[in-house]
Amino acid sequence: MSAPRPCLAALAALSLAGCVAAGPVPGTPEFTAAQVSRAYDCGLKVDRGGIIARLPAGQRSRFVAANASYAVQSYRAPRRCEAPERERLRHELPLAARR
């Protein structure tokens, strides 16, 4: 009877790992909001108004809501930003704003 328990434990660990690792889908306003939030964390200058202006009208409210949520999370638990992540964001954020 003890054989199913390790299998269940492994299955539970895998399912939780998938939930924790999942984030916003690239190309969505939520993903752009997450990038903006991280850029702020990294001390980068962000043209938030320009990003909002480039989004389709139907996606602007989703971006604003997600951005506010990420800002609150970041304020409560800011994470360190290393140089490679800062450079990646510096290059990716303007591309995300053009979508």
C-alpha positions, -999 to +999 in steps of 0.1 A: +000+000+000+029+024+003+038+023-034+011+048-045+022+074-020+055+082-037+038+084-070+012+108-056+038+129-040+058+131-072+026+140-092+017+167-066+052+182-068+051+183-106+017+199-107+028+226-081+060+233-100+039+240-131+017+264-113+046+283-097+066+285-130+037+296-151+035+333-158+018+356-182+018+345-218+041+364-241+023+388-264-005+396-239-010+429-221-003+410-189+031+400-201+039+435-211+028+447-177+051+422-161+080+434-182+072+470-172+071+461-136+105+443-138+120+473-157+109+496-128+125+471-103+157+473-124+157+511-123+151+515-160+132+544-174+098+533-188+075+552-211+043+537-196+021+562-213+036+554-247+032+517-241-005+521-232-010+544-263+004+516-286-018+489-272-051+482-289-080+500-271-095+467-259-062+457-242-054+489-224-076+482-194-061+447-190-026+462-191-035+489-165-050+463-142-021+439-145+004+467-141-012+479-109-012+443-095+025+438-103+033+472-088+017+462-055+035+428-055+068+444-063+063+470-036+056+443-010+085+420-021+110+437-044+134+414-061+170+421-070+177+428-106+210+416-121+228+432-150+219+405-176+182+408-167+184+446-169+200+444-204+174+419-216+146+442-204+163+472-219+161+455-253+128+437-251+106+464-236+106+486-267+097+456-288+068+447-265+055+483-268+053+480-306+030+449-306 
